[in-house]
């Protein structure tokens, strides 16, 4: 798994947690674990993260994920 996909996966997990706490209901088909997301959603999020990494807007940090 690429760094971009690892970051996107973690972003998705944390986003769903925060959405629930803040009372925001995400779509049923996307309020699922990363592996169960529709491919288009996983690809889009990974592509966005990859773009941000390439432009150095974000950088992979030290963690067990990357």
C-alpha positions in Angstrom: 0.0 0.0 0.0 1.4 3.4 -1.0 1.9 6.2 1.5 -0.9 8.1 -0.2 -3.3 5.3 0.3 -2.3 4.7 3.9 -2.9 8.4 4.6 -6.2 8.4 2.8 -7.3 5.3 4.7 -6.5 6.9 8.0 -8.1 10.2 7.0 -11.3 8.2 6.1 -11.3 6.4 9.4 -10.8 9.6 11.5 -13.3 11.6 9.3 -16.0 9.0 10.0 -15.3 9.2 13.8 -15.5 13.0 13.8 -18.6 13.1 11.7 -20.4 10.8 14.1 -19.3 12.9 17.1 -20.4 16.1 15.4 -23.8 14.7 14.5 -23.1 14.6 10.7 -24.5 11.6 8.9 -22.3 10.5 6.1 -23.8 8.5 3.2 -24.5 4.9 4.2 -22.4 3.4 1.4 -19.4 5.5 2.5 -19.8 5.1 6.3 -17.9 1.8 6.1 -14.4 0.6 6.7 -11.8 1.6 4.0 -11.8 -1.9 2.5 -15.6 -1.7 1.9 -15.7 1.7 0.3 -16.6 1.8 -3.4 -13.4 1.8 -5.5 -14.1 5.3 -6.9 -14.1 6.7 -3.4 -10.9 5.0 -2.4 -9.2 6.1 -5.7 -10.4 9.7 -5.4 -9.2 10.1 -1.8 -5.8 8.5 -2.6 -5.4 10.7 -5.7 -6.1 13.8 -3.6 -3.6 12.8 -1.0 -1.0 11.9 -3.7 -1.4 15.4 -5.2 -1.0 17.0 -1.8 2.1 14.9 -1.1 3.6 15.8 -4.5 3.1 19.5 -3.9 4.5 19.1 -0.4 1.3 20.5 1.2 1.5 17.5 3.5 4.2 15.1 4.3 4.2 11.6 5.6 5.1 11.6 9.3 6.6 9.1 11.6 4.0 6.5 12.4 3.3 2.9 12.2 1.2 3.6 9.1 3.9 4.7 6.7 
